Amino acid sequence: MSIFRHLFGGAAATDPHDSTAQANDPSRAGGVMLPASGPAPDTATVRRIVAQLEELAPERARYLAAASYVLARVTNADLAVSPEETAFMERTLVEESGIGEAEAVLVVEAAKQQARLFGSTEDYLVTREFKRISDSDQRLRLLRACFLAAASDGSISSAESATLDQVANELDIDAAGLGALRTEFGDRFSVVQAIRAVRAGDRAGTDPTTG
């Protein structure tokens, strides 16, 4: 099972009691629940990213574009998307969508560029758009993917931590869901790592065997 499907609930979003009917249901694309009232209007940012996914079904492309942007939003929170964070996004996009590595690079770069250039106006709009085209389980899985992306370089910065809280709020993730993720990734937060480093240094300085 791919990382995106595991984290975002792609294929797992189908009804296990009626898999055949769900597979033939036009309200779903690629195993993703689509809004019953019809497709949500795209933001300009989502349209630009979707352009790199033109071989996919429109609804599936919109879903992945919005998810990719939210990931880029979190990793760009500290204004420095690391190579490890970029590689995480590219790898998971290839595994989920089936597009080639070259196309995945273009999608991720488009998402990163949009986050850098238009983050102040698009962050809320795109995150809320993802909320409109996903169910609660997919939203929680996307938030976990954001934690994984931010932690992929070994540390979740203070800026990334704050953005994760904002994303959780905009996706209507409850306090229990967010709290469980913050506990799971507790040792990856840069503040926690800094405190532990100071304590380790203090212990080393007072240990007579180190002198």
N, C-alpha and C positions, 0 to 999 in steps of 0.2 A: 504494500500500500504506500503510495507516495506521501511525502511530507505534507503537501498542501491538502490532500484528501484526508489525511489523518488529523491535521490541525484545523482545517476549515470545514470538515464534515461533508466533502464533496459527494462521493459515491455513497457514503454512509447516511446521507440525508434522505434516501429513498425509504418508503414504507416497507419494512421487512415482511409485512403480512400480505403485500400485493406487489411484488417486485416487477411482474410482467406489466401490470397496468401502469405502474409508475414509469417504467422505461418507455412506454408509448404515450405518456402524458405530455402534450405540447407545452404545459406550463412549467416543465422542467427542462434544463439543458445541462448535459454533462453531470447529472446527478445533483444539481443545485436547485433548491427551491426558488422559484421566481415569484414576484408579487402577483397575487391573484387579480389585482386591478389593472395589470398591464405594466410594461416597462417604465421605470422611473426616468425622468428626463436626465440626460447626461450633463455633467459639467464640462466646460471646455477642457479641463485637465484630463478627465476620463476619455473624452473623444480623441485627444492626442495620443494617449497610451493605447487605446483600442486600435488605432491605425496600424500599430505594430503587430496586432493579433488578427489580421483580416482573414486568415484561413480558418478561424474558429467561428462557431455559431455566434451571432451577435450578442445574445444574452450571456453566453459563457465568457465571451471576450470582455463584456462590461464588468462581469463579476471579478475576473482576474485582474483587470485594469484597476478597479477600485481597491482590491486587496493589495496589489503591488504598490499603489500609491501610499496606502496606510503604513505599510512596512517601511517605505522610503521616508515617510514623515517621521517615524520614530527614530530610525537610524541617523537621520539628518538633524535631529533635535540639537545635537551639540556642534552642528555645523562642520562635522567631519565624519563622512561615511567611510569606514575602514574597508580595506580589501576583503577582510573576512566577512563583513556584513554584506558587501556586494556579492561575494561568491555564494553566500547563503541564499540570497534572493534569486540569483540566477539559477542555482541548482534546483531549488524547489519549484521554480516556474517551469523548467524543463520537465521535471518529473510529473507535474500536474497536468500541463497542457499538451504535452507531446510535441511541442515545437522544438526546433533545433537550438543548439547552443548560441548560434549567431543571432537568431531572432530574440532569444531570451536576453542576450546582452543589450539589444536595442530597447526592449521593453523596460528593463531595469534602469538603463541610462535615461530613458524618457521619464520614468517615474521619479528618479533622483533629480533630474533637471526641473521638473514641474514643482517638486517639493522645495528646491532651492529658490526658484524664481517667484513662485506664487503661493508659498506656504502660508503667508499671513492671511490670505483671502480664501485659499482652497482647502486648507486642512479640515475645517469644520464641514464644509460643503461635501467633500468627497467621503469623509468618514460617515456622515449622515446618509449619504447615498448608498454606501455599502450596507448600512443598517436597513435601508428600505428594501434591498434585494436579497436579504439573507434572513435566516431564522436565528433564534436565540443561541442554539448550539453552535452554529457557524460563527456567530459573533464572538463567542467565548473562545473558540478555537483560533480565530484570527488574532485575538488579543494574546493568546499564548504564543502564536507565531511571532508576534511583535516582541515579546519577551525573549524568545530564542534568537531572533535577529539581533537585538540589542546586545545580547550576551555572547554572541558568536565570536567576538574579539576578546573575550575573557572578562569584560567589565561593563556594567550598565552605569553610564554616567548620571550625574544628578539631573542634567537636562533631559536625558532619555527617560529617567524615572518619572519626572514631572509630566512628560508627554504621554507616557503610558497611562498615568492617572487620567489625563484629559481624554485620551482615546476611550478608556473604559467608561467614562462618564457619557461621552457622545454615543457610544454603542449601547448605553443603558445596561452595562454589566453591574450586577449588584455588588454590595460591599463584600459579601462572602466569596464570590467568584474572584474578585480582584485580590482579596486578602490571601486566598489560597495560592494564587500565582506569585504574589510577593514573598510568601513563605517558601515556596518551591525554589525561587531564584534568589533567596536571601543572601547567599554567599557571593553573588555576582555583583551586588551593588557597590559602586566605587566607595561610597561613604563607609559601608561595613568593612570593606577591604582595608581602607585607610586606618580605621580604628583598630582592627586586628593587627596591622603592621606596627602601629605605635605600641600596643600592648606587648607584642612579641619583642620589640626592641627594649621596652622597659624591663621585661623579664630577663632578657639576655644581659642587660646592664647591671642587674642586681644579683645575678647568679655567680657565686664565687668561683665556680669551675671554669667560667669563661674568661676570668682575669688572668 
